[in-house]
Amino acid sequence: MTRKNWLLLAVSGRKGSVAAPIDPMRLMKTLFVFHQQLGAHLDAPDFYAFEPYRYGPFAREIYPDLDQLEYEGLIEPVANPGRTWPRYRLTALGADAASTLESNAGWMGNHLFDVRDWAMSMSFRDLLYSVYKQWPDYATNSIARV
């Protein structure tokens, strides 16, 4: 699976559930934690290269991939009241594609969904704190004080 496939699954959430739209920061942290925990098992040599940035682990490549998924009609932006950035959710076409990917992802897909659920369950501050505590090297350039 490609990194873009993993990104689509991270937007989708678990099959059979209605996933809340997810913001780019939570997508970053979800994919970062997923890669940190399972990177050795991933057959995705082009997976996102995370670096320490203003809010912890950051991979620039996620943004053009989100744009491409939107262009392909697989995801759509959703207004995020009070914020300048959108959240993302699947379209009907994206749900079909994600269903196929989920079948192919096996146990790693389940793990990705567990990480997504974890990231969605907490506040921005608590999520950063948790990531910074586990991977302090990625907090070095942070402007957030948690």
Contacts in CASP RR format, 6 or more apart in sequence:
PFRMAT RR
TARGET T0000
AUTHOR 0000-0000-0000
METHOD contacts of the structure
MODEL  1
MTRKNWLLLAVSGRKGSVAAPIDPMRLMKTLFVFHQQLGAHLDAPDFYAF
EPYRYGPFAREIYPDLDQLEYEGLIEPVANPGRTWPRYRLTALGADAAST
LESNAGWMGNHLFDVRDWAMSMSFRDLLYSVYKQWPDYATNSIARV
1 43 0 8 1.000
1 44 0 8 1.000
1 101 0 8 1.000
1 104 0 8 1.000
1 105 0 8 1.000
2 44 0 8 1.000
2 46 0 8 1.000
3 44 0 8 1.000
3 46 0 8 1.000
3 47 0 8 1.000
3 48 0 8 1.000
3 61 0 8 1.000
3 65 0 8 1.000
4 65 0 8 1.000
4 68 0 8 1.000
4 69 0 8 1.000
5 101 0 8 1.000
6 31 0 8 1.000
6 34 0 8 1.000
6 42 0 8 1.000
6 44 0 8 1.000
6 47 0 8 1.000
6 112 0 8 1.000
7 27 0 8 1.000
7 31 0 8 1.000
7 62 0 8 1.000
7 65 0 8 1.000
7 66 0 8 1.000
7 69 0 8 1.000
8 69 0 8 1.000
8 74 0 8 1.000
8 75 0 8 1.000
8 90 0 8 1.000
8 94 0 8 1.000
8 97 0 8 1.000
8 98 0 8 1.000
8 101 0 8 1.000
9 98 0 8 1.000
9 101 0 8 1.000
9 102 0 8 1.000
9 105 0 8 1.000
9 109 0 8 1.000
9 112 0 8 1.000
9 113 0 8 1.000
10 22 0 8 1.000
10 27 0 8 1.000
10 30 0 8 1.000
10 31 0 8 1.000
10 34 0 8 1.000
10 112 0 8 1.000
10 116 0 8 1.000
11 19 0 8 1.000
11 22 0 8 1.000
11 27 0 8 1.000
11 69 0 8 1.000
11 75 0 8 1.000
11 88 0 8 1.000
11 89 0 8 1.000
11 90 0 8 1.000
11 98 0 8 1.000
12 19 0 8 1.000
12 90 0 8 1.000
12 94 0 8 1.000
12 95 0 8 1.000
12 98 0 8 1.000
12 102 0 8 1.000
13 19 0 8 1.000
13 98 0 8 1.000
13 113 0 8 1.000
13 116 0 8 1.000
14 102 0 8 1.000
14 110 0 8 1.000
14 113 0 8 1.000
14 117 0 8 1.000
15 98 0 8 1.000
15 99 0 8 1.000
15 102 0 8 1.000
19 89 0 8 1.000
19 90 0 8 1.000
19 116 0 8 1.000
20 87 0 8 1.000
20 120 0 8 1.000
21 78 0 8 1.000
21 80 0 8 1.000
21 87 0 8 1.000
21 88 0 8 1.000
21 89 0 8 1.000
22 30 0 8 1.000
22 87 0 8 1.000
22 88 0 8 1.000
22 89 0 8 1.000
22 116 0 8 1.000
22 120 0 8 1.000
23 80 0 8 1.000
23 83 0 8 1.000
23 85 0 8 1.000
23 86 0 8 1.000
23 87 0 8 1.000
23 88 0 8 1.000
24 62 0 8 1.000
24 63 0 8 1.000
24 66 0 8 1.000
24 85 0 8 1.000
24 88 0 8 1.000
25 55 0 8 1.000
25 124 0 8 1.000
25 127 0 8 1.000
26 116 0 8 1.000
26 119 0 8 1.000
26 120 0 8 1.000
26 127 0 8 1.000
27 62 0 8 1.000
27 66 0 8 1.000
27 88 0 8 1.000
28 50 0 8 1.000
28 55 0 8 1.000
28 57 0 8 1.000
28 58 0 8 1.000
28 59 0 8 1.000
28 62 0 8 1.000
29 57 0 8 1.000
29 119 0 8 1.000
29 127 0 8 1.000
29 128 0 8 1.000
29 131 0 8 1.000
30 112 0 8 1.000
30 115 0 8 1.000
30 116 0 8 1.000
30 119 0 8 1.000
31 48 0 8 1.000
31 59 0 8 1.000
31 62 0 8 1.000
32 48 0 8 1.000
32 50 0 8 1.000
32 57 0 8 1.000
32 59 0 8 1.000
32 131 0 8 1.000
32 135 0 8 1.000
32 138 0 8 1.000
33 115 0 8 1.000
33 118 0 8 1.000
33 119 0 8 1.000
33 131 0 8 1.000
33 134 0 8 1.000
34 111 0 8 1.000
34 112 0 8 1.000
34 115 0 8 1.000
35 42 0 8 1.000
35 47 0 8 1.000
35 48 0 8 1.000
35 50 0 8 1.000
36 134 0 8 1.000
36 135 0 8 1.000
37 111 0 8 1.000
37 115 0 8 1.000
38 108 0 8 1.000
38 111 0 8 1.000
39 47 0 8 1.000
41 108 0 8 1.000
42 108 0 8 1.000
48 59 0 8 1.000
48 61 0 8 1.000
48 62 0 8 1.000
49 59 0 8 1.000
49 61 0 8 1.000
50 57 0 8 1.000
50 58 0 8 1.000
50 59 0 8 1.000
50 138 0 8 1.000
51 57 0 8 1.000
51 58 0 8 1.000
51 59 0 8 1.000
52 58 0 8 1.000
52 137 0 8 1.000
52 138 0 8 1.000
52 139 0 8 1.000
52 140 0 8 1.000
52 141 0 8 1.000
52 142 0 8 1.000
53 141 0 8 1.000
53 142 0 8 1.000
54 141 0 8 1.000
54 142 0 8 1.000
54 143 0 8 1.000
54 144 0 8 1.000
55 128 0 8 1.000
55 142 0 8 1.000
55 143 0 8 1.000
55 144 0 8 1.000
56 128 0 8 1.000
56 131 0 8 1.000
56 132 0 8 1.000
56 138 0 8 1.000
56 139 0 8 1.000
56 141 0 8 1.000
56 142 0 8 1.000
56 144 0 8 1.000
57 131 0 8 1.000
57 135 0 8 1.000
57 138 0 8 1.000
66 75 0 8 1.000
66 88 0 8 1.000
69 75 0 8 1.000
70 76 0 8 1.000
70 77 0 8 1.000
70 88 0 8 1.000
72 93 0 8 1.000
73 91 0 8 1.000
73 93 0 8 1.000
73 94 0 8 1.000
74 90 0 8 1.000
74 91 0 8 1.000
74 93 0 8 1.000
74 94 0 8 1.000
74 97 0 8 1.000
74 98 0 8 1.000
75 88 0 8 1.000
75 89 0 8 1.000
75 90 0 8 1.000
75 91 0 8 1.000
75 94 0 8 1.000
76 88 0 8 1.000
76 89 0 8 1.000
76 90 0 8 1.000
76 91 0 8 1.000
77 86 0 8 1.000
77 87 0 8 1.000
77 88 0 8 1.000
78 86 0 8 1.000
78 87 0 8 1.000
78 88 0 8 1.000
78 89 0 8 1.000
79 86 0 8 1.000
79 87 0 8 1.000
80 86 0 8 1.000
80 87 0 8 1.000
90 98 0 8 1.000
102 109 0 8 1.000
105 112 0 8 1.000
119 127 0 8 1.000
122 130 0 8 1.000
125 144 0 8 1.000
125 146 0 8 1.000
128 142 0 8 1.000
128 144 0 8 1.000
128 146 0 8 1.000
129 146 0 8 1.000
131 138 0 8 1.000
131 139 0 8 1.000
132 138 0 8 1.000
132 139 0 8 1.000
132 142 0 8 1.000
132 146 0 8 1.000
END
